[in-house]
């Protein structure tokens, strides 16, 4: 999506004991994080991938947590233990 710089995606436990997709989104400069944009991104992914693969939750963040070598630290996303 043109407004997205990068994303990190994790599986998150839901009340049924399964997992939903949660996306952490870093936006392009000068793009505002809004509920309308979150819904737009959900529908964008839903159309391009499949109805079951789109993120049920989207959280806008400033940067993704990475190791010094640049690998995404998904365990920090799951614990939301990053600045």
Secondary structure, DSSP 8 states (H G I E B T S, - for coil): -TTEEEEEEEEEE-TTSSEEEEEEEEE-TT----HHHHHHHHHHHHHHS-TTTS-SEEEE-S---B-TT--B-HHHHHHT---
